[in-house]
C-alpha cells in the first residue's frame, strides 16, 4: 500500500469529513452540569461509535429569555414570521392590528393582548395542535386568537454526539430525518438545543402565533426552552465561528464566513467543506434556519443525566420520531380545520 492509500485508509477510520474542532473546548462551562466525557454509544444507523456525553441545563446562561407576547398594545413582544407575506415582524400593536384586519381577534377594546396566561392554557394548545382539533373545537374548548407563550422550566438533558462525525452515503433531508423529539437538531454551545422550523401552519390554523424572542427561542410543548433561529443570526454575528453542533456531530457555524462574506456552494442541507475547516453547516435567516438535514448518522438526547446512548430508539421520551417539518407541514386549509395529528 502506497503512502497516499495508507493516509486515506487512516482518515476513513474516523471519517474523511471529521471536523477539526475541539468540541469540549467550545462549550462554556456555565452551560454544563458536569464536564464532557466520552463513552461508546449506538448511532441512528445502528453502528457503535465513541460519543461525547454532554449534560446541560436547558436554560441559557448568557442571555435573558423573552419577551414573547406583549401584555398590551403599548408593549413590544417577540418576533414572528408572517405566513402570508413571509416577513419577520416584531409582535406589537401594528402587527396585531394587521392580524385583526384579516379577521383575527388578538386584543380587547382596552388594548389588553390575548395570550396564554398559564401552563394549563399552554397545554391546551399542545393538545389541540397535536390531536388535530378543528378550529370550532378549539374555539369552544381550547385556545384561539392568542399569542402562545410560557416561561420555560429548567431541565437537565444529556445529548450524545459522535466524537468523529462521519458522512453517510448521501445526506438525509430534514423532512426525512427521524430522531427523538427530545433531541432536536443539535445543540448550541451555550447548552440550548436547536429545533426544526416551527410548524407555522399548524399554529395559525387556530389563529394563534408563537413568537420567538430576540435570540430566536421560545418554550416548547415539553416546557423546555429551545431555538428555532440561531442567536448568531438574530444578533447579526459575522464572525463565522462555531455556534453549535448538529445531531450528527458536525459543527454548525454562524451565518457568514470568518471574513463576513456569505457562504458559497452550500449543499442541499446547508453545509459545505472548504479551506481545511472540515464539513460544517451554516445557519441562516431563511428556511430551514439551522440545518436542512444531516450529513451523517445521528446521536440523540435524553432527559436527565444518563449513560446509555441508543439513537435507534427515536421514540425516546414517549413520542414518535421527530420529523423536520416547518413551512412544509400540513396546512389547515381554510383556517377552520386544524391539521392532522403529527406523523399522519
N, C-alpha and C positions, 0 to 999 in steps of 0.2 A: 504493500500500500504506500503510495507516494505521500509527501508531506501535506499537500493540499487535501487529498482524500481523508487523511487522518484528522486534519483540522476540522473538516466538515462533519466527520463522524462524531468528534468530541462535542461540537456545537449542537448536533442533532439530539444528543442525550439530554440537553437542557432546553432545547427549543431554539431554532435559528433566530426567533424574534424576541428572545428573552430581553426584557427591558433593563438597561444598565443603570438602575437606580437602587438606592438603599432604602427600601420601604420602611423599615423600623425608624430610620433617622428622620423621615419626613413627617411622622406623626408627632404632634405636640404632646408631651407627657400629661398635660392637663386634660387631654381627651381620653386618656387611658385609665381603666380601673386597675390594671397591673401591667407589667412590662410585656411586650410582644414576645411570644415564644413560637416554637415550631413543633409540629407533630405530623404523623402520617394520616392522611385522610383519603376519602373517595370523592373524586370529582364527578361532575354530571354525566360524563361519558363512561363511568364505571371504572376508570383507571385509578390506581393508587398513586399518590404523589405527596411530596412534602408540602405542607401548607403552613402559612402563618396563622396563628391564633391571635386575634385582635379583640380584646374585650373593652368595650366602650360604654360610656353613658350616652343616652340618646339625645341629650340636650346640648346645644352649643355652649362652649365656654367663652367664645371670643366675640359674641355679638348678642344683642337683645333680640327677642322674638316678637313678631307683630310690628305694627298693627295689621289687622285683617279687615275687620268691619268698623266703619265709623259709627259712633254712638248716635250722632245727629248729623244733619246736613251741613253743620258748621265745621265738622271734623273731616279728616282725611284718613282713609283706610289703606289697604294694601294695593296690589296690582292684579288685574285680570285681563287676559287676552280675549277680546270680544269674539264671539263665534260668528257674528255677521260680517263685520268689516275686517276682522283679523288684526286689529290694532290693540296694542297694550295700553290699557287705561289705568290711571290712578282712580281708585274707587272713592269718589267724592260726590258732591251734590250734582255736578254737571253730568257725571256718568249715570247716576241713579235716575236722574230726570230723563236721560236718554232711554233707559230701560222702560220707564213708565210710559213714554211715548209709544213704545212698542206693545203696550197692553199689560205690562207688569204692574205690580203694586208694592214698591220697595220701601215706602216710608209713610208715616202718618201725617196728618194735616199740620201738626205742630213741629214737624221735622225729625221726629224720632225714627231712626232707621230700623227696619225689621232684620233681626239676626237671631241665631240660636243663642239662647240665654244660659244654657247649662248642658251638662253631659247627657241628660235624658233626651233633650231635643236633638242634640248632635247624633245620638244613637238612633233616633227615629229616622234621620236622613240616611244613615247606613242601611237600615232595614228596607226602606222604600227603594233605594237605588239598587241594592243587591238582589232584592226579591222581585224586581220588575213590576212594581206597582204602576197603575195608571195615574195620570195626573189627577183625575177625580178622586181616586183613593187617597192620594197624598193631601189633597185639599181638605178632605174630610177628617182624616186620622193621622196625617203626617205633617210635613213642613214644606211650604211653598212660598214663593215670593220673599225669599230671605237670603241673607249672607251667612254662609256656613263658617263657623269658627269655634274653636275650643282651645283653652290653654292646655298644652300637652303635658303628659306625665313623664317623669324620668324613668327610663327603663335601662337595665343592664343587658347588653346584647353582645354575643360573640359572633364575629364574622370571620370566616375561614377563606383565605385567598391563596391560590397557588404561588409557591415561592418562585418557581421557574415557569412562568406562563408559556404555554405552547400553542402554536397556531393549529387549528383544525384543518381538515382538507379544504373546507370552504367556510366562510363566515355564516353565522346564524342571524338572520334579520330579527329585529326586535319583536315583531308580531308573531314570529315562530318560536321564540325562545321560551323555555319552560324553567321556572325557578320558584323557590319558595316565596310566598308573598312577604314573608318576614325579611327576605334578603334584599329586596330592591334590586337596583342595577349595580350597586357597588357602594363605596363609602368615600366621603370627603376626608381630607387629612385632619379635620377638626372633630372627627368621630361621628358626624351626621350622615345618614345613608342617603344615597341618590335613588330616586324613584322614577318609574316611567312617566311619560307625559300624562297629565290629568285626563280622565275620561270626560271631557268637557260636555259632550252631547248628552251624556247620562245625567250630568248635573243640571244643565239648563233645561232638560225635559220637564223639570218641575219648577221652572222659573226661579232657580236658585243660582248663586255663584259661590265659588270657594276661592277667594283671593289668596295670593302669595304675599308674604311680607317683603320688605325691601331687600332681603337677602335671598329670596327665591324659595322660601319654605313655608309650610303650614302643618297643621295637625291631621294625621290620617285616621282611618276608622279603627286602627289599633291603639289610638290615643297617643301615638308617637309623633315626634317632630321629624320631618324629612324634607329634602329639597326636590323640587321639580325643575328648578333652574339652578345653575351653579352660582354661588355668590360672586365668583370672579366675573361672570357675565353681568350681573346686576350692578357690580361696582365699576365696570369698565376697565378691569385689570388688563394691561397689555404686556405683562411680564413673560407670558408663555410658560410659567412654572407649572410643575405638577400640582394639581389641586385635589387629587384623589386617585382611587383605583377602581376599575371595573371589576365585576364579579369573576371575570376570567383572569384577574391578576395583572392585566396590562394597565399602565399608567393612564390617567386622564389629565390632560393639560388644559390650561386656560384657553380663551377664545382666539388668541393670537400666537404667533411665533415669538421667540425671545427678542427679536428686533421690532416687535409691534406690528409686523405685517400679517396679512390674512393667510391662514394655512392653504397650501396648494396641493392639488391632486389627492384630496381625501377620497377614500373608497366609499362604498355604499353604506358603511356603518360608522362614518365619521372618523376613520383612523388612517394613519399612514406611517411610513418608516423612512427617515431621512437623516442625513448628517450625523450618523452614528448614535442617534438617540434611541434606537430600537423602536419597535412598533408601539404606537400610543394613539389615544383618541384626543379630539379637541371638542370642548363644549362650545355651544353657540346660542344665539338668541332666537333661533328658528327651530321648528320641529326637526328632530326629536329632542333637542336641547342638551341632553347629556351624551348619550351614545345611541347609535342607530341599530345596535345589535352586539354580537360578541364574536371575537376573533378566535377564541379557544374554549375548551371545556371550563365549566364554572365551579367555583366554590359555593358556599352557602352561608346563611346566618341563622342563629337560633337565639331565642330569648334566654337570658341568664348566662352564667359562667359555666360553660360545658367543654368537654374534651373530646367529643365524638363528632367528626366531620363526615357526613354522608350526603353529598349533594344530589344523589339519585332520588332521595325522598323529597320530591318537590312539594308534597302536601304540607311538609314541615309542621306548621302550627295549626293544623286542622283545616287549612284551606286548600283549594286546588292550586296547581302550579300557576305562578303568576304569568300573565301574558302582557307583552308590551303594547297595550292598546292606549291610544290617546285620541287624536283627532280622527283616527280611523275607526273608533268604536262605533257600535250600532247607534243610529240616531233615533230620536223619539218621534220621528215622523212629523206630524202637525203640531207637536208640542203638547198634545193631550195624553199620549200614551208613553209610559216610561219604556226603556229598552228591556230586552230580555235579561235574565239573570246572567251574571258573569260566567263565561265559559260556554254559554249556549250559542 
